């Protein structure tokens, strides 16, 4: 019976150590990340919005063209 209790305690301690090691690993990996500056985030955001607007315009024109060919206009 003493071995069962002891093995349960060891499992809990092992799980606790694994969890601590996991978070230490996460912290060290996040420290290696090159986070973008505010200027870079703004630049990428504007580029994304412009590209999305171009795609929307392309598909609207394509839809209008298809509707005209089909005779919907």
ABEGO torsion letter per residue (X at the ends): XAAAAAAAAAAAAAAAAAAAAAAAAAAAAAAABBBBBAAAAAAAAAAAAAAAAAAAAAAAAAAAAAAAAAGAX
